[in-house]
Amino acid sequence: MIRFLQPWWLLALLPVLALAALYVWRQRHRRAYAMRFTNVDLLRTLAPKGLGWRRHAAATAFLLALVALAAGMARPAVDTREPLERATVMLAIDVSLSMQADDVAPNRLEAAQEAAKQFVGELPESYNLGLVSFAKSANVLVAPTKDREAVTAAIDGLTLAEATATGEAVFTCLEAIRSVPADGTAGIPPARIVLLSDGFRTSGRSVEEAAAAAQAANVPVSTIAFGTDSGQVDINGQPQRVPVDRLALAQLAETTEGYFYEAASVSELKQVYQDMGSSIGFRTEPREITQWYAGVALLLALCAGGLSLLWSSRML
């Protein structure tokens, strides 16, 4: 879809439209002028019979050339998807005790591991990928790397622990992103955090603090609320319900301009990762096509001149 980066320059179309209106007005009054012209032989020489619509072709091409030039001044552009250099994705997976709930077969953790490994396999090899696990605290299991086997092995080795430090997971991911080599460029690399959790934060810094930090670093956090509200686990012999904190995860994603997803099964979780993988590592950038408009204008101007010479022996 074509859009204009400086649309106010489209005001340049107004004098072109005025010129077109003047041309139409002049042609409508041409008959009255011919009636007053007494030298009929000279009139026939200036405007020979039989031209018909052709006598308007050159003027039309010229006016269209002016339209293309005027529109070109507004810097027309089309949106294109550009790959992000040094793109880094941090995958943060909740390993709190609630992840042993079996409302998602065989249980939440194993289902999350299976889907996460598929995500790793589908992510383009040119992107850096890191892994963070979080329970009472957050730990970098794999620093951002292109070694997919290391990430897959770390996912297989995830173990459960007490508590849920969702905010700490985001802060830990941000620190890992800052560790990516600069490679001669300034600032942190283009990055995203993909965070999967199934419960409420019970430890560490708040989700609101984490959202503010990610927003300041310009790192979107996409969140996945995984599990069902009927989930239940046995802790110290006591059954406990483990509902999903959708609200906090949705607000985290919204604040950082990421995406929020809900997944209640392994198939849904796989689809979420697939959707994320198709968008991570790219950004939409406007690509100017002013030269196209200039080229069209030049072609129309040449046509106008050529048609005028062909049919009236004059250059317009």
DADA-V538250 format. One line per field, one symbol per residue. psi: psi as a letter, one per 30 degrees, with the letter a starting at -180 (. if undefined). A space follows every 10 residues. Layout:
psi->???
//
This chain:
psi->kklkfiffff fffefeeeee eeeeeeefge eeeeffjfie eeeeeeillf ebffffeeee eeeeeeeeee effgiklkkl jkkkkgkkkk jkkkglffff kgfjkeleee eeeeeeeeee ffkkffkkkl kkkkcflkkj ejlklgjeee eeeeefgkll llljieeeee eeeeeeeffk kehglklllk llkjkklgak kflalleeee eeeeeefhjk jkkjjkalfg kkljjhgkkk kilkieeeee eeeeeghakk lkkgleeeee eeeeeefffk gllkkkjkhe feeeeeeeee eeeeeeeeee fggli.
//
